[in-house]
């Protein structure tokens, strides 16, 4: 990271988990030590981390750079901040970690799900690049139409964004079927925006959709947890989430809430571009539903 004092704190554990498969054995031992006890890890020096992982200080430095840090002090600062957010999320509960494991009681599960979703929101607030969000808002607000696509749990988020934009008079289309999404993407143009949503950033159908949209000239936006994923590299604008994964339905506990947070920020930004018109449209849509209910 650079020396800018205004740098954005990141969720270190999320980044480490995402990169486990690409680490060398010695680097992986460092990662496993961090994930086993992030609080203790954040208090150690480079030499202490090296000793704990039976490796060299050079490997520790290489590890921190591999997960995106030029300076060890920035890495340790962000990990300390993450640990603080975790303690706040677990405050008032009897659980020590938000990780869900087999044998947890229902009381523990409720507390851990709540903590995971709170952490996903807090960590995403840290990870989300407001400059990228500003560009996304401008692109969507100025678009002739907005096409949105996601697979599985991400499709739920795609529907949410489509309905939000439609309620303020924007032409927004959500494609539930990959083939329909691809054919729609193929006929977009420079006045259109294509939004692709994928936690992993590696979903083939979603990546293909965004590439087709880009080839057609549309402005492309990716909402993903992984800034260096194939989906992110295919997008003009990346809106990064920072959701924690668990052993049960990997990514589903936090990814959906993190994506919905980004969608809400994007929608509100677009609505603010012409707030008077947006508020009027929202009121008319509310009145339409209310009038319908009164006749039933």
Secondary structure, DSSP 8 states (H G I E B T S, - for coil): --S-TT-----HHHHHHHHGGGS-HHHHHHHHHHHH-HHHHTT--HHHHHHHTTS-HHHHHHHHHHTT-S-HHHHHHHHHHHHHHHHHHHTTSS-S-S---TT--HHHHHHHHHHHHHHHHHHHHHH--HHHHHHHHHHHHT-SEEEEEE-THHHHHHHHHHHHHHHTT--EEE-SSHHHHHHHHHT--TTEEEEEE-SSS--HHHHHHHHHHHHHT-EEEEEES-TTSHHHHT-SEEEE------SSSTTHHHHHHHHHHHHHHHHHHHHHHTHHHHHHHHHHHHHHHHHHHHT-
